[in-house]
């Protein structure tokens, strides 16, 4: 068997056998097949796609390329949530303690920012002392203690994905639906979750720019995950504008606390509650999504999710009191204000442009090895739908340095669009796919 034959078969649109996929992925992880051949295969997949059988085989082989988290002895239900990425999306930070407060354990393995999208690990790392490199036994211990734990992907867990994702990022093949499916599900199955809620985003700030492509991705992940024995629900959610009022690493930790105190921005609260409702449903705590949402609202009102959030900070090496003292104060000294360019209404704030500006500011990175700033970011004072007068403050901006600030300010000003009349309200949640036990799909 030769890698070049496998590449040519996929380039011609032929369905690959499990043995061919195993030869390619196994050889790549072992260092026997070079990057340039796997790059060629990934590009062939980008254009020709993979069948459901090929996608399932790739996912399983990637999963088996390394160790799988052993959570035996940890009582369930074990339910996680995954987002396909966006700008200002800090729902994972809110949902882990919220689910834990309902008696659901969340083994959360997260990633870092890349390009315009934020990374949960970078946000957690902005808390002084917080550790995101947990070893398996500590991860398991904290999952038992707090009901959730937050860690990154180690070199031993799904090494095929770590290698392949880095390659996709520099070869223009990130948006391939089967490759995204295999990447996400191999990691999520490896972390030990029994059920998974997927937040599949569409819009300018998402990998999938339109709802049709987002739905294809959601169905691919639901079908593949179901075939692997997992219970999965996917929500299609809007990422045409940043989620919440704060974009930045520590800024988003602050806003997560706001939400856990029941006073977060309306859009972020809505998406978090709907995702939390599905976690409650898959965890067997609610008979339907409406009951799940009610349980989440009651939990937030009672304060236990906030307490668990702060307890986790201490468990993973941070100081909760120091974190609270930093809230509202931990900012870069390089800052500026952006005002409205004209009278009227804000009709849209382009998430992609904000995300790209965030890279200039130091929130995100262009390469995996780039450092990020904990204190850089953007706080919006007005968002879409707001009436404004020329000069009204729209946002405060903080940057890692003056050069980053100078580069980001024009991008951020350009991201704001205006209209003479009030825009229609945004539809945050478009559709739900993959209800358990073969239940009907419905449009929200």
Backbone torsions as a table, in degrees:
resi	resn	phi	psi	omega
1	UNK	NA	135.9	-179.6
2	UNK	-124.6	143.5	179.7
3	UNK	-61.1	-38.1	-177.6
4	UNK	-63.4	-34.4	178.0
5	UNK	-68.0	-38.2	178.4
6	UNK	-65.3	-41.8	177.9
7	UNK	-61.2	-46.2	-177.9
8	UNK	-67.1	-37.2	177.2
9	UNK	-61.9	-45.0	-179.8
10	UNK	-70.8	-36.5	177.1
11	UNK	-59.5	-32.7	179.8
12	UNK	-85.3	-0.8	178.2
13	UNK	87.0	11.9	179.7
14	UNK	-78.2	149.8	176.7
15	UNK	-79.8	128.0	-179.8
16	UNK	-83.4	146.7	175.9
17	UNK	-79.5	162.6	175.9
18	UNK	-58.2	-38.7	-178.7
19	UNK	-64.4	-38.6	178.5
20	UNK	-66.2	-43.4	178.9
21	UNK	-64.3	-41.7	179.4
22	UNK	-62.6	-41.1	179.0
23	UNK	-61.1	-44.3	-177.0
24	UNK	-69.3	-51.3	-176.6
25	UNK	-68.8	-45.0	179.2
26	UNK	-62.0	-41.9	178.7
27	UNK	-66.2	-34.2	178.8
28	UNK	-67.4	-46.9	179.8
29	UNK	-63.1	-36.4	-179.0
30	UNK	-78.3	-5.6	-179.7
31	UNK	81.6	13.3	-177.2
32	UNK	-92.3	-20.2	177.6
33	UNK	-115.7	126.0	-173.3
34	UNK	-74.9	162.3	179.6
35	UNK	-53.9	-41.9	-171.7
36	UNK	-66.3	-29.7	177.9
37	UNK	-76.7	-38.3	177.2
38	UNK	-68.2	-34.7	175.2
39	UNK	-60.6	-43.1	179.1
40	UNK	-64.5	-40.4	177.5
41	UNK	-64.1	-43.5	-179.9
42	UNK	-61.7	-38.7	178.3
43	UNK	-68.3	-37.4	176.1
44	UNK	-63.3	-40.1	177.4
45	UNK	-65.3	-39.4	-179.8
46	UNK	-56.5	-41.6	-177.0
47	UNK	-88.9	-34.2	-175.6
48	UNK	-98.6	-18.3	-178.8
49	UNK	75.8	-179.5	174.6
50	UNK	-129.9	145.8	174.8
51	UNK	-72.0	164.2	175.5
52	UNK	-54.4	-38.8	179.8
53	UNK	-66.8	-41.3	177.9
54	UNK	-64.9	-43.4	-179.5
55	UNK	-62.0	-43.9	178.9
56	UNK	-62.9	-42.4	179.5
57	UNK	-64.6	-44.2	179.1
58	UNK	-60.7	-45.4	-179.9
59	UNK	-59.4	-47.4	-178.3
60	UNK	-65.9	-40.6	-179.1
61	UNK	-69.5	-35.8	174.8
62	UNK	-65.3	-42.7	177.5
63	UNK	-56.6	-44.6	-175.6
64	UNK	-81.8	1.6	178.7
65	UNK	-73.8	-11.0	179.9
66	UNK	-148.0	-157.8	-178.5
67	UNK	-84.0	153.4	175.8
68	UNK	-112.9	135.0	-178.2
69	UNK	-61.0	126.5	178.4
70	UNK	-94.4	104.8	-180.0
71	UNK	-105.9	23.1	175.1
72	UNK	-61.5	138.3	-176.4
73	UNK	92.4	-9.5	175.4
74	UNK	-96.8	111.8	-179.0
75	UNK	-66.3	140.4	-179.8
76	UNK	-84.0	-166.5	-0.2
77	UNK	-72.6	146.9	178.9
78	UNK	-109.2	105.7	-174.8
79	UNK	-129.3	132.4	177.7
80	UNK	-122.8	169.2	177.1
81	UNK	-129.2	144.2	176.9
82	UNK	-136.3	136.8	174.6
83	UNK	-108.4	144.9	178.1
84	UNK	-80.4	2.0	170.3
85	UNK	107.3	144.8	180.0
86	UNK	-174.0	-160.6	-176.4
87	UNK	-117.2	122.2	-177.7
88	UNK	77.9	12.3	-176.4
89	UNK	-87.7	98.8	179.2
90	UNK	-113.8	24.4	-174.5
91	UNK	-62.5	-30.4	179.0
92	UNK	-60.2	-38.4	-178.8
93	UNK	-67.0	-27.4	179.8
94	UNK	-85.8	-41.4	-171.3
95	UNK	-74.8	-32.1	-178.6
96	UNK	-60.8	-53.1	177.2
97	UNK	-69.8	-29.7	178.2
98	UNK	-65.0	-46.8	177.9
99	UNK	-63.5	-41.0	180.0
100	UNK	-60.8	-34.7	179.9
101	UNK	-67.0	-19.2	178.4
102	UNK	-93.5	2.6	-178.6
103	UNK	88.8	17.7	178.0
104	UNK	-105.5	132.4	177.7
105	UNK	-94.3	133.5	-176.4
106	UNK	-118.5	102.6	175.0
107	UNK	-84.8	95.5	-169.3
108	UNK	-101.8	115.0	173.6
109	UNK	-107.3	119.4	-171.2
110	UNK	-120.1	176.1	-178.4
111	UNK	-123.9	-176.0	-178.0
112	UNK	-107.8	165.3	178.5
113	UNK	-63.9	143.1	173.6
114	UNK	-149.8	127.7	-175.3
115	UNK	66.3	-138.1	-174.3
116	UNK	-83.9	-8.7	-176.1
117	UNK	-92.1	145.5	-179.8
118	UNK	-79.4	164.9	179.3
119	UNK	-128.3	131.0	-178.2
120	UNK	-59.5	-40.1	-178.1
121	UNK	-64.1	-38.4	178.1
122	UNK	-64.8	-36.8	178.1
123	UNK	-65.5	-44.6	178.5
124	UNK	-65.5	-39.1	179.7
125	UNK	-64.6	-17.7	179.0
126	UNK	-71.6	-14.3	174.7
127	UNK	-81.9	118.6	-178.2
128	UNK	-54.5	127.2	176.6
129	UNK	89.4	-15.0	-176.0
130	UNK	-67.7	132.5	-177.4
131	UNK	-107.8	126.7	178.8
132	UNK	-113.2	10.1	-179.8
133	UNK	-109.1	57.3	-176.3
134	UNK	-73.4	139.2	171.3
135	UNK	-80.3	163.0	-170.9
136	UNK	-56.2	-44.2	-176.5
137	UNK	-68.3	-39.0	178.1
138	UNK	-68.7	-39.8	176.8
139	UNK	-56.3	-46.0	-179.4
140	UNK	-65.8	-40.7	-179.5
141	UNK	-64.3	-43.4	-179.2
142	UNK	-70.9	-31.6	176.4
143	UNK	-62.9	-39.3	176.5
144	UNK	-69.6	-40.2	-174.1
145	UNK	-73.7	-52.1	-171.9
146	UNK	-103.0	-13.3	-177.3
147	UNK	91.1	-9.8	174.4
148	UNK	-157.9	158.2	174.9
149	UNK	-147.6	150.6	-173.7
150	UNK	-122.4	119.1	-178.8
151	UNK	-143.8	168.0	176.5
152	UNK	-100.6	170.9	179.1
153	UNK	-75.5	123.5	178.1
154	UNK	-84.9	169.9	-179.2
155	UNK	-67.2	-17.8	-177.8
156	UNK	-91.1	-17.0	-177.4
157	UNK	-97.2	119.8	-179.4
158	UNK	44.3	59.3	179.1
159	UNK	-60.7	-27.9	177.8
160	UNK	-61.2	-38.6	179.6
161	UNK	-69.4	-42.6	179.6
162	UNK	-57.8	-43.9	179.5
163	UNK	-70.4	-45.4	-175.3
164	UNK	-70.0	-37.7	180.0
165	UNK	-63.5	-43.7	179.1
166	UNK	-60.6	-37.8	179.4
167	UNK	-69.1	-43.2	179.4
168	UNK	-61.2	-37.3	-175.9
169	UNK	-63.4	-31.0	-177.1
170	UNK	-103.3	5.1	179.4
171	UNK	-120.5	10.1	176.2
172	UNK	70.2	29.3	-177.8
173	UNK	-120.9	18.4	-178.9
174	UNK	-61.3	-38.2	-170.6
175	UNK	-80.5	4.8	178.9
176	UNK	-64.5	121.5	-176.1
177	UNK	-60.7	-48.6	179.2
178	UNK	-65.1	-34.5	178.8
179	UNK	-71.4	-37.3	173.6
180	UNK	-62.7	-45.4	-179.5
181	UNK	-56.9	-49.9	-178.4
182	UNK	-65.1	-38.5	-179.9
183	UNK	-63.0	-50.8	-176.4
184	UNK	-67.5	-50.4	-173.1
185	UNK	-71.5	-32.8	177.7
186	UNK	-61.9	-41.1	178.4
187	UNK	-69.9	-42.4	-175.7
188	UNK	-69.7	-36.4	175.6
189	UNK	-69.5	-36.8	-179.6
190	UNK	-64.4	-30.0	-177.8
191	UNK	-78.1	-11.5	172.9
192	UNK	100.7	6.1	179.8
193	UNK	-69.4	142.3	177.0
194	UNK	-88.5	-26.6	-177.6
195	UNK	-141.9	157.5	-172.8
196	UNK	-145.5	132.3	171.4
197	UNK	-104.3	125.2	-177.6
198	UNK	-105.4	130.5	173.0
199	UNK	-104.9	96.8	-175.9
200	UNK	-97.5	113.8	-170.3
201	UNK	-97.8	151.6	175.3
202	UNK	-137.5	155.4	-179.7
203	UNK	124.0	-177.4	-172.4
204	UNK	-62.5	-33.1	-177.9
205	UNK	-88.3	3.3	-178.1
206	UNK	-107.5	163.8	173.3
207	UNK	-66.9	-39.1	177.1
208	UNK	-91.2	114.5	-171.9
209	UNK	-80.7	-21.4	-178.4
210	UNK	-131.4	158.0	-176.6
211	UNK	-59.4	-34.4	-177.9
212	UNK	-62.8	-44.3	178.8
213	UNK	-68.6	-37.5	177.6
214	UNK	-62.8	-38.7	179.1
215	UNK	-67.4	-38.7	176.2
216	UNK	-59.8	-43.3	178.8
217	UNK	-64.9	-44.4	-179.9
218	UNK	-60.0	-45.0	-179.3
219	UNK	-66.1	-37.8	177.5
220	UNK	-61.4	-44.4	-178.5
221	UNK	-71.2	-40.1	178.7
222	UNK	-64.1	-45.5	-179.0
223	UNK	-64.8	-44.2	-178.5
224	UNK	-68.1	-44.3	179.4
225	UNK	-64.1	-39.2	177.9
226	UNK	-63.1	-40.7	178.5
227	UNK	-64.2	-24.0	178.5
228	UNK	-92.0	7.7	174.6
229	UNK	87.9	15.9	-179.8
230	UNK	-102.8	147.3	172.9
231	UNK	-87.4	126.9	-173.6
232	UNK	-138.3	137.2	169.0
233	UNK	-126.7	137.4	175.5
234	UNK	-119.6	137.4	170.5
235	UNK	-112.0	134.7	172.1
236	UNK	-90.0	119.2	-175.1
237	UNK	-127.0	152.2	-174.2
238	UNK	-76.7	129.4	173.1
239	UNK	-131.4	38.4	176.4
240	UNK	-80.5	-22.6	175.7
241	UNK	-127.6	156.4	177.3
242	UNK	-57.4	146.6	179.6
243	UNK	-92.3	123.4	-177.1
244	UNK	87.1	-173.7	-177.3
245	UNK	-104.3	-6.0	-176.6
246	UNK	-127.9	134.8	176.1
247	UNK	-127.0	119.7	-176.9
248	UNK	150.4	162.5	-169.7
249	UNK	-70.5	-62.1	177.7
250	UNK	-71.4	-34.0	178.0
251	UNK	-55.3	-39.6	-178.6
252	UNK	-76.3	-26.9	171.6
253	UNK	-64.6	-41.7	176.7
254	UNK	-59.3	-46.9	-176.4
255	UNK	-69.1	-30.0	174.6
256	UNK	-63.0	-41.8	176.4
257	UNK	-63.1	-40.6	176.7
258	UNK	-55.4	-44.8	-178.8
259	UNK	-66.1	-39.9	179.6
260	UNK	-69.1	-17.7	173.7
261	UNK	-95.0	6.3	175.6
262	UNK	77.0	17.4	-176.8
263	UNK	-128.5	29.5	178.8
264	UNK	-79.2	170.2	177.4
265	UNK	-59.4	148.1	-172.6
266	UNK	-59.7	-42.2	-177.6
267	UNK	-66.4	-42.7	179.6
268	UNK	-67.2	-40.1	177.8
269	UNK	-62.8	-42.3	-177.8
270	UNK	-62.5	-50.0	-178.7
271	UNK	-64.7	-41.4	-179.7
272	UNK	-63.4	-43.3	-179.4
273	UNK	-66.1	-38.4	179.6
274	UNK	-70.0	-38.2	175.3
275	UNK	-67.7	-42.3	177.7
276	UNK	-61.5	-35.9	177.7
277	UNK	-60.7	-39.5	179.9
278	UNK	-73.3	-31.3	174.6
279	UNK	-65.0	-40.5	177.2
280	UNK	-63.7	-38.8	179.6
281	UNK	-66.0	-49.2	-179.3
282	UNK	-68.4	-26.4	178.4
283	UNK	-82.6	1.3	177.8
284	UNK	75.7	16.6	179.9
285	UNK	-93.2	-13.2	-178.6
286	UNK	-140.4	148.3	-179.7
287	UNK	-80.9	-22.3	-179.9
288	UNK	-156.2	173.1	-176.1
289	UNK	-64.7	-36.6	-179.3
290	UNK	-62.4	-42.8	178.0
291	UNK	-67.4	-37.8	177.6
292	UNK	-61.2	-41.8	178.7
293	UNK	-64.5	-41.7	178.7
294	UNK	-60.8	-41.6	178.3
295	UNK	-62.4	-39.9	178.7
296	UNK	-65.1	-43.1	179.5
297	UNK	-63.6	-41.3	178.5
298	UNK	-65.3	-39.2	179.4
299	UNK	-63.9	-43.6	178.6
300	UNK	-62.7	-41.0	179.7
301	UNK	-64.0	-31.9	-179.1
302	UNK	-79.2	-17.5	175.3
303	UNK	90.3	-6.2	-176.6
304	UNK	-65.9	-39.8	177.3
305	UNK	-57.1	-40.2	177.3
306	UNK	-61.8	-43.7	-179.8
307	UNK	-62.2	-40.3	179.4
308	UNK	-68.4	-36.4	176.3
309	UNK	-58.6	-48.0	-179.8
310	UNK	-70.1	-36.1	177.7
311	UNK	-63.2	-38.6	178.8
312	UNK	-65.6	-37.3	176.8
313	UNK	-56.8	-45.6	179.4
314	UNK	-66.6	-42.7	-177.8
315	UNK	-61.1	-32.5	-176.4
316	UNK	-102.9	22.9	167.4
317	UNK	102.5	-4.5	179.3
318	UNK	-91.9	176.9	179.0
319	UNK	-116.1	108.0	-177.3
320	UNK	-57.4	-39.3	-179.2
321	UNK	-66.4	-38.9	177.5
322	UNK	-66.9	-39.3	176.8
323	UNK	-59.1	-46.7	-179.4
324	UNK	-62.9	-37.6	179.6
325	UNK	-68.3	-30.8	179.9
326	UNK	-75.8	-25.0	-177.8
327	UNK	-57.1	127.3	-178.6
328	UNK	85.8	-8.1	-175.2
329	UNK	-125.0	-20.2	-173.1
330	UNK	-84.9	90.6	-174.4
331	UNK	-138.5	150.4	173.7
332	UNK	-67.3	146.3	176.5
333	UNK	-72.2	-14.4	178.8
334	UNK	-88.5	102.6	-175.4
335	UNK	-142.3	165.8	179.1
336	UNK	-161.3	165.2	175.7
337	UNK	-111.5	148.2	172.7
338	UNK	-120.2	129.0	-179.4
339	UNK	-105.6	165.6	178.9
340	UNK	-63.9	139.2	-177.7
341	UNK	-83.5	-16.9	-176.9
342	UNK	-160.4	168.8	173.5
343	UNK	-76.8	152.6	175.9
344	UNK	137.3	-142.2	178.8
345	UNK	-123.9	146.9	169.9
346	UNK	-76.2	118.0	-178.3
347	UNK	-94.2	-23.5	-177.4
348	UNK	-170.2	147.5	169.1
349	UNK	-123.4	111.4	-172.1
350	UNK	-68.7	115.4	-175.9
351	UNK	-63.7	-39.4	-178.3
352	UNK	-63.7	-42.7	-179.8
353	UNK	-65.7	-37.2	176.4
354	UNK	-65.1	-43.5	179.3
355	UNK	-61.9	-42.1	177.6
356	UNK	-65.2	-38.6	175.4
357	UNK	-63.3	-34.7	178.5
358	UNK	-60.8	-33.4	176.2
359	UNK	-65.0	-42.4	176.2
360	UNK	-60.8	-41.2	-177.5
361	UNK	-68.4	-27.6	-176.9
362	UNK	111.4	6.0	178.7
363	UNK	-72.3	-43.0	-177.2
364	UNK	-117.7	-168.2	-176.1
365	UNK	-143.2	153.0	174.3
366	UNK	-90.3	-29.8	179.1
367	UNK	-127.1	152.5	-175.7
368	UNK	-59.3	-28.4	-176.8
369	UNK	-87.1	-5.3	-179.3
370	UNK	-67.1	139.8	174.6
371	UNK	-76.9	158.3	173.7
372	UNK	-122.7	159.1	180.0
373	UNK	-97.8	131.9	176.6
374	UNK	-73.2	-22.6	-170.0
375	UNK	-106.2	2.9	179.2
376	UNK	-88.3	159.1	176.0
377	UNK	152.8	-169.2	-176.7
378	UNK	-134.3	136.0	170.9
379	UNK	-118.4	119.2	179.2
380	UNK	-85.2	132.8	176.0
381	UNK	-98.0	-22.2	176.0
382	UNK	-142.2	142.6	179.2
383	UNK	-129.1	-170.4	-173.4
384	UNK	-57.4	139.3	-178.0
385	UNK	99.0	-18.6	-177.4
386	UNK	-77.1	139.0	172.7
387	UNK	-82.1	136.0	-177.1
388	UNK	-135.5	154.3	169.2
389	UNK	-109.2	147.9	179.8
390	UNK	-52.7	128.0	180.0
391	UNK	97.9	-15.3	176.9
392	UNK	-57.8	141.3	179.9
393	UNK	-67.0	123.4	177.7
394	UNK	-100.1	-38.1	-176.5
395	UNK	-159.3	153.3	170.0
396	UNK	-108.0	137.2	-173.2
397	UNK	-123.3	136.8	175.2
398	UNK	-126.7	139.1	-176.7
399	UNK	-128.1	160.2	178.1
400	UNK	-66.0	-29.7	179.5
401	UNK	-159.6	173.4	-175.9
402	UNK	-66.4	-34.5	179.2
403	UNK	-65.3	-41.6	177.8
404	UNK	-65.1	-38.8	178.6
405	UNK	-63.9	-44.7	-179.3
406	UNK	-61.9	-38.4	-179.7
407	UNK	-72.7	-34.7	-173.4
408	UNK	-80.8	-33.8	-172.5
409	UNK	-57.2	-46.0	178.1
410	UNK	-63.8	-37.0	178.1
411	UNK	-61.5	-44.1	-177.7
412	UNK	-68.4	-40.7	177.7
413	UNK	-62.3	-39.7	-179.6
414	UNK	-69.8	-24.1	-178.5
415	UNK	-69.4	-20.5	-176.5
416	UNK	-89.1	124.6	178.2
417	UNK	-111.6	148.4	-173.4
418	UNK	-123.9	156.9	173.7
419	UNK	-144.8	162.9	-179.8
420	UNK	-83.6	-20.2	178.9
421	UNK	-121.2	159.3	-178.3
422	UNK	-66.2	133.8	178.9
423	UNK	-73.7	159.7	174.7
424	UNK	-66.3	147.3	178.1
425	UNK	-58.3	143.9	177.7
426	UNK	-70.7	143.0	174.0
427	UNK	-96.3	103.2	-170.6
428	UNK	-74.5	-36.9	-177.1
429	UNK	-121.8	116.2	-173.4
430	UNK	-88.5	-43.7	-169.9
431	UNK	-159.4	154.1	175.6
432	UNK	-118.1	133.6	-176.6
433	UNK	-129.8	136.3	170.8
434	UNK	84.9	47.7	174.4
435	UNK	-63.5	148.4	-176.9
436	UNK	-66.4	159.4	175.2
437	UNK	57.5	33.4	175.7
438	UNK	68.5	22.3	179.9
439	UNK	-65.4	163.2	-176.4
440	UNK	-71.4	148.3	170.8
441	UNK	-78.6	155.3	177.7
442	UNK	-147.9	154.3	176.7
443	UNK	-95.4	128.1	-177.8
444	UNK	-75.6	NA	NA
